Amino acid sequence: MSALLSAWVAEIVLIAYRGAKSGSTANNPIPHLALPSEYASTFIIFGALAFIPGQGQRVASAVGWGLVVATFLDLWNPGGTVKTAASSDTTAPATTS
């Protein structure tokens, strides 16, 4: 089993686990099941990484495992949006005299 295939299987397991532990939400009306779009997005991304030839497979595997880590840390949601850092509003409200 290649490193990229292992990363994809780990990603699928994380998606299934996240879906199993979550309940019904606004984005997912079916409780305890991941949306098919989450699986499809990993298939597309990891499938595209699999087309990288030769020595580039090491980089593709590193990117694949990076996606797994990002999913584990909840920084990337397959089939959803990327979470950004919370911005702090440092401007003071305008006062009127």
N, CA, C and O atoms as a DFTB+ gen file, in Angstrom:
388 C
 N C O
     1  1       0.849      -1.161       0.000
     2  2       0.000       0.000       0.000
     3  2       0.904       1.236       0.000
     4  3       1.802       1.361       0.833
     5  1       0.660       2.121      -0.921
     6  2       1.479       3.331      -1.017
     7  2       1.130       4.304       0.101
     8  3       0.092       4.178       0.750
     9  1       2.009       5.271       0.315
    10  2       1.791       6.260       1.372
    11  2       0.572       7.124       1.060
    12  3      -0.161       7.511       1.970
    13  1       0.352       7.426      -0.207
    14  2      -0.799       8.248      -0.588
    15  2      -2.104       7.491      -0.366
    16  3      -3.086       8.070       0.099
    17  1      -2.121       6.212      -0.691
    18  2      -3.319       5.405      -0.464
    19  2      -3.596       5.272       1.034
    20  3      -4.750       5.302       1.462
    21  1      -2.546       5.126       1.816
    22  2      -2.712       5.067       3.274
    23  2      -3.296       6.373       3.811
    24  3      -4.158       6.361       4.689
    25  1      -2.821       7.493       3.279
    26  2      -3.348       8.790       3.701
    27  2      -4.825       8.921       3.332
    28  3      -5.619       9.445       4.114
    29  1      -5.188       8.449       2.150
    30  2      -6.590       8.527       1.728
    31  2      -7.482       7.669       2.625
    32  3      -8.571       8.096       3.006
    33  1      -7.026       6.463       2.961
    34  2      -7.803       5.591       3.851
    35  2      -7.944       6.245       5.229
    36  3      -9.018       6.201       5.829
    37  1      -6.866       6.849       5.730
    38  2      -6.936       7.545       7.014
    39  2      -7.931       8.709       6.948
    40  3      -8.663       8.955       7.907
    41  1      -7.958       9.416       5.831
    42  2      -8.904      10.523       5.649
    43  2     -10.343      10.014       5.656
    44  3     -11.210      10.630       6.276
    45  1     -10.602       8.916       4.987
    46  2     -11.945       8.327       4.954
    47  2     -12.368       7.907       6.361
    48  3     -13.518       8.107       6.752
    49  1     -11.440       7.327       7.117
    50  2     -11.751       6.905       8.486
    51  2     -12.081       8.121       9.351
    52  3     -13.026       8.082      10.139
    53  1     -11.314       9.193       9.209
    54  2     -11.598      10.410       9.979
    55  2     -12.962      11.000       9.619
    56  3     -13.700      11.446      10.498
    57  1     -13.292      11.001       8.344
    58  2     -14.593      11.524       7.917
    59  2     -15.723      10.668       8.480
    60  3     -16.727      11.196       8.959
    61  1     -15.560       9.346       8.423
    62  2     -16.588       8.450       8.951
    63  2     -16.734       8.614      10.462
    64  3     -17.850       8.606      10.982
    65  1     -15.613       8.761      11.167
    66  2     -15.662       8.949      12.618
    67  2     -16.330      10.273      12.975
    68  3     -17.167      10.326      13.876
    69  1     -15.965      11.331      12.276
    70  2     -16.567      12.641      12.535
    71  2     -18.068      12.598      12.270
    72  3     -18.849      13.176      13.025
    73  1     -18.471      11.919      11.207
    74  2     -19.897      11.800      10.912
    75  2     -20.631      10.967      11.946
    76  3     -21.780      11.260      12.278
    77  1     -19.974       9.920      12.465
    78  2     -20.615       9.048      13.441
    79  2     -20.803       9.741      14.785
    80  3     -21.790       9.493      15.477
    81  1     -19.870      10.601      15.157
    82  2     -19.986      11.245      16.472
    83  2     -20.853      12.495      16.450
    84  3     -21.285      12.968      17.501
    85  1     -21.113      13.037      15.258
    86  2     -21.933      14.253      15.193
    87  2     -23.400      13.885      15.039
    88  3     -23.751      12.810      14.553
    89  1     -24.220      14.788      15.457
    90  2     -25.660      14.612      15.301
    91  2     -26.142      15.338      14.064
    92  3     -25.360      15.651      13.167
    93  1     -27.414      15.600      14.025
    94  2     -28.000      16.314      12.899
    95  2     -27.647      17.794      12.986
    96  3     -27.796      18.413      14.040
    97  1     -27.183      18.352      11.883
    98  2     -26.864      19.774      11.816
    99  2     -27.593      20.393      10.639
   100  3     -28.281      19.701       9.888
   101  1     -27.440      21.696      10.484
   102  2     -28.094      22.380       9.366
   103  2     -27.522      21.911       8.032
   104  3     -28.246      21.828       7.040
   105  1     -26.211      21.601       8.004
   106  2     -25.586      21.145       6.762
   107  2     -25.817      19.665       6.509
   108  3     -25.703      19.215       5.368
   109  1     -26.133      18.908       7.526
   110  2     -26.298      17.473       7.392
   111  2     -27.549      17.036       8.140
   112  3     -27.501      16.828       9.353
   113  1     -28.656      16.894       7.444
   114  2     -29.900      16.541       8.125
   115  2     -29.973      15.080       8.558
   116  3     -30.856      14.721       9.337
   117  1     -29.072      14.232       8.078
   118  2     -29.083      12.819       8.444
   119  2     -28.087      12.612       9.583
   120  3     -26.880      12.717       9.365
   121  1     -28.565      12.322      10.787
   122  2     -27.634      12.186      11.906
   123  2     -26.736      10.960      11.766
   124  3     -27.156       9.915      11.268
   125  1     -25.502      11.109      12.211
   126  2     -24.512      10.037      12.309
   127  2     -24.040       9.481      10.975
   128  3     -23.499       8.376      10.929
   129  1     -24.230      10.217       9.897
   130  2     -23.690       9.828       8.601
   131  2     -22.999      11.034       7.968
   132  3     -23.521      12.149       8.001
   133  1     -21.835      10.802       7.400
   134  2     -21.147      11.876       6.687
   135  2     -21.826      12.101       5.342
   136  3     -22.402      11.182       4.760
   137  1     -21.749      13.329       4.864
   138  2     -22.333      13.637       3.562
   139  2     -21.515      12.994       2.445
   140  3     -20.291      12.914       2.554
   141  1     -22.156      12.539       1.385
   142  2     -21.419      11.959       0.265
   143  2     -20.439      12.940      -0.377
   144  3     -19.426      12.517      -0.936
   145  1     -20.720      14.231      -0.307
   146  2     -19.816      15.218      -0.897
   147  2     -18.469      15.229      -0.192
   148  3     -17.455      15.542      -0.817
   149  1     -18.432      14.896       1.091
   150  2     -17.164      14.827       1.812
   151  2     -16.300      13.693       1.274
   152  3     -15.092      13.854       1.101
   153  1     -16.919      12.555       1.012
   154  2     -16.175      11.430       0.429
   155  2     -15.755      11.743      -1.006
   156  3     -14.639      11.423      -1.413
   157  1     -16.649      12.368      -1.769
   158  2     -16.338      12.688      -3.164
   159  2     -15.194      13.687      -3.263
   160  3     -14.348      13.576      -4.150
   161  1     -15.162      14.655      -2.364
   162  2     -14.085      15.648      -2.417
   163  2     -12.730      15.014      -2.128
   164  3     -11.733      15.391      -2.743
   165  1     -12.675      14.059      -1.205
   166  2     -11.393      13.395      -0.946
   167  2     -11.002      12.520      -2.140
   168  3      -9.823      12.408      -2.472
   169  1     -11.990      11.907      -2.776
   170  2     -11.695      11.087      -3.950
   171  2     -11.082      11.942      -5.054
   172  3     -10.138      11.518      -5.721
   173  1     -11.616      13.137      -5.245
   174  2     -11.106      14.026      -6.291
   175  2      -9.711      14.536      -5.938
   176  3      -8.808      14.502      -6.774
   177  1      -9.531      15.002      -4.715
   178  2      -8.238      15.567      -4.320
   179  2      -7.148      14.506      -4.298
   180  3      -6.080      14.707      -4.875
   181  1      -7.401      13.393      -3.647
   182  2      -6.386      12.341      -3.580
   183  2      -6.189      11.683      -4.942
   184  3      -5.090      11.225      -5.254
   185  1      -7.237      11.632      -5.749
   186  2      -7.091      11.109      -7.105
   187  2      -6.191      11.989      -7.949
   188  3      -5.380      11.492      -8.730
   189  1      -6.336      13.303      -7.792
   190  2      -5.460      14.232      -8.515
   191  2      -4.018      14.097      -8.033
   192  3      -3.090      14.159      -8.840
   193  1      -3.820      13.913      -6.728
   194  2      -2.470      13.725      -6.202
   195  2      -1.837      12.433      -6.718
   196  3      -0.617      12.349      -6.855
   197  1      -2.667      11.427      -7.004
   198  2      -2.149      10.149      -7.493
   199  2      -1.598      10.256      -8.912
   200  3      -0.813       9.405      -9.333
   201  1      -1.998      11.291      -9.655
   202  2      -1.507      11.449     -11.024
   203  2      -0.119      12.077     -11.093
   204  3       0.457      12.164     -12.177
   205  1       0.424      12.511      -9.977
   206  2       1.767      13.100      -9.978
   207  2       2.780      11.978     -10.200
   208  3       2.806      11.016      -9.432
   209  1       3.614      12.085     -11.235
   210  2       4.492      10.966     -11.605
   211  2       5.818      10.952     -10.846
   212  3       6.250      11.961     -10.288
   213  1       6.441       9.791     -10.845
   214  2       7.818       9.603     -10.394
   215  2       8.136      10.085      -8.999
   216  3       7.446       9.755      -8.034
   217  1       9.203      10.879      -8.908
   218  2       9.680      11.363      -7.620
   219  2       8.715      12.342      -6.965
   220  3       8.829      12.618      -5.771
   221  1       7.788      12.856      -7.716
   222  2       6.785      13.760      -7.162
   223  2       5.812      13.063      -6.228
   224  3       5.082      13.729      -5.494
   225  1       5.788      11.733      -6.240
   226  2       4.894      10.995      -5.354
   227  2       5.229      11.221      -3.889
   228  3       4.346      11.156      -3.034
   229  1       6.491      11.486      -3.594
   230  2       6.864      11.759      -2.195
   231  2       6.220      13.063      -1.734
   232  3       5.727      13.158      -0.610
   233  1       6.229      14.056      -2.605
   234  2       5.595      15.335      -2.281
   235  2       4.081      15.156      -2.206
   236  3       3.437      15.702      -1.311
   237  1       3.515      14.402      -3.131
   238  2       2.073      14.156      -3.128
   239  2       1.651      13.430      -1.849
   240  3       0.600      13.726      -1.282
   241  1       2.463      12.489      -1.403
   242  2       2.162      11.778      -0.159
   243  2       2.233      12.719       1.029
   244  3       1.407      12.639       1.938
   245  1       3.214      13.610       1.029
   246  2       3.329      14.580       2.122
   247  2       2.126      15.520       2.140
   248  3       1.612      15.850       3.209
   249  1       1.679      15.948       0.972
   250  2       0.486      16.804       0.889
   251  2      -0.736      16.026       1.369
   252  3      -1.567      16.566       2.100
   253  1      -0.851      14.776       0.969
   254  2      -1.970      13.937       1.403
   255  2      -2.015      13.770       2.911
   256  3      -3.071      13.907       3.528
   257  1      -0.862      13.475       3.504
   258  2      -0.815      13.342       4.960
   259  2      -1.048      14.686       5.635
   260  3      -1.582      14.737       6.743
   261  1      -0.655      15.769       4.984
   262  2      -0.945      17.097       5.524
   263  2      -2.450      17.357       5.581
   264  3      -2.945      17.963       6.531
   265  1      -3.165      16.898       4.568
   266  2      -4.623      17.027       4.577
   267  2      -5.251      16.196       5.686
   268  3      -6.234      16.610       6.300
   269  1      -4.678      15.018       5.942
   270  2      -5.182      14.173       7.026
   271  2      -4.979      14.874       8.371
   272  3      -5.877      14.881       9.213
   273  1      -3.808      15.456       8.565
   274  2      -3.534      16.179       9.811
   275  2      -4.461      17.382       9.940
   276  3      -4.967      17.662      11.027
   277  1      -4.685      18.092       8.840
   278  2      -5.584      19.250       8.870
   279  2      -7.013      18.821       9.206
   280  3      -7.714      19.525       9.932
   281  1      -7.442      17.692       8.693
   282  2      -8.772      17.192       9.020
   283  2      -8.837      16.786      10.487
   284  3      -9.825      17.061      11.169
   285  1      -7.783      16.130      10.971
   286  2      -7.748      15.697      12.369
   287  2      -7.796      16.899      13.315
   288  3      -8.465      16.851      14.347
   289  1      -7.092      17.965      12.967
   290  2      -7.075      19.169      13.796
   291  2      -8.277      20.065      13.529
   292  3      -8.404      21.134      14.125
   293  1      -9.153      19.632      12.640
   294  2     -10.368      20.351      12.269
   295  2     -10.060      21.702      11.637
   296  3     -10.768      22.682      11.868
   297  1      -9.000      21.745      10.839
   298  2      -8.652      22.951      10.099
   299  2      -9.197      22.911       8.681
   300  3      -9.335      23.949       8.033
   301  1      -9.508      21.704       8.195
   302  2     -10.028      21.535       6.844
   303  2     -11.221      20.603       6.915
   304  3     -11.158      19.552       7.553
   305  1     -12.303      20.981       6.266
   306  2     -13.508      20.180       6.240
   307  2     -13.758      19.745       4.805
   308  3     -14.158      20.564       3.978
   309  1     -13.531      18.464       4.487
   310  2     -13.766      18.012       3.120
   311  2     -15.213      18.273       2.706
   312  3     -16.150      17.924       3.424
   313  1     -15.373      18.871       1.574
   314  2     -16.709      19.175       1.092
   315  2     -17.289      20.427       1.724
   316  3     -18.463      20.736       1.520
   317  1     -16.486      21.147       2.485
   318  2     -16.977      22.349       3.163
   319  2     -16.033      23.503       2.939
   320  3     -15.453      23.654       1.864
   321  1     -15.890      24.307       3.954
   322  2     -15.054      25.489       3.851
   323  2     -13.820      25.351       4.720
   324  3     -13.775      24.526       5.633
   325  1     -12.839      26.152       4.432
   326  2     -11.620      26.197       5.229
   327  2     -11.846      27.181       6.362
   328  3     -12.319      28.295       6.139
   329  1     -11.510      26.772       7.579
   330  2     -11.684      27.662       8.722
   331  2     -10.517      28.629       8.786
   332  3      -9.366      28.246       8.576
   333  1     -10.824      29.882       9.077
   334  2      -9.782      30.892       9.196
   335  2      -9.634      31.290      10.651
   336  3     -10.498      31.007      11.481
   337  1      -8.532      31.948      10.945
   338  2      -8.309      32.428      12.300
   339  2      -9.322      33.517      12.618
   340  3      -9.703      34.295      11.743
   341  1      -9.749      33.569      13.855
   342  2     -10.726      34.572      14.263
   343  2     -10.071      35.947      14.251
   344  3      -8.982      36.133      14.793
   345  1     -10.732      36.886      13.641
   346  2     -10.183      38.234      13.579
   347  2     -10.682      39.034      14.780
   348  3     -11.830      38.897      15.203
   349  1      -9.815      39.854      15.308
   350  2     -10.212      40.687      16.434
   351  2     -10.441      42.101      15.927
   352  3      -9.621      42.656      15.196
   353  1     -11.539      42.658      16.315
   354  2     -11.893      44.007      15.892
   355  2     -11.299      44.988      16.910
   356  3     -11.787      45.100      18.034
   357  1     -10.237      45.697      16.500
   358  2      -9.545      46.571      17.428
   359  2      -9.952      48.034      17.270
   360  3      -9.412      48.913      17.942
   361  1     -10.886      48.281      16.398
   362  2     -11.300      49.672      16.204
   363  2     -12.300      50.047      17.296
   364  3     -13.169      49.256      17.661
   365  1     -12.161      51.251      17.801
   366  2     -13.080      51.746      18.834
   367  2     -14.330      52.281      18.162
   368  3     -14.251      52.834      17.065
   369  1     -15.460      52.130      18.789
   370  2     -16.681      52.667      18.191
   371  2     -16.643      54.188      18.146
   372  3     -16.084      54.826      19.038
   373  1     -17.226      54.755      17.132
   374  2     -17.242      56.200      16.972
   375  2     -18.183      56.811      18.002
   376  3     -19.280      56.311      18.247
   377  1     -17.727      57.894      18.591
   378  2     -18.570      58.587      19.575
   379  2     -19.019      59.910      18.991
   380  3     -18.288      60.550      18.236
   381  1     -20.198      60.303      19.340
   382  2     -20.731      61.577      18.857
   383  2     -20.778      62.568      20.010
   384  3     -21.070      62.196      21.147
   385  1     -20.491      63.816      19.716
   386  2     -20.484      64.847      20.758
   387  2     -21.728      65.679      20.701
   388  3     -21.894      66.597      21.504
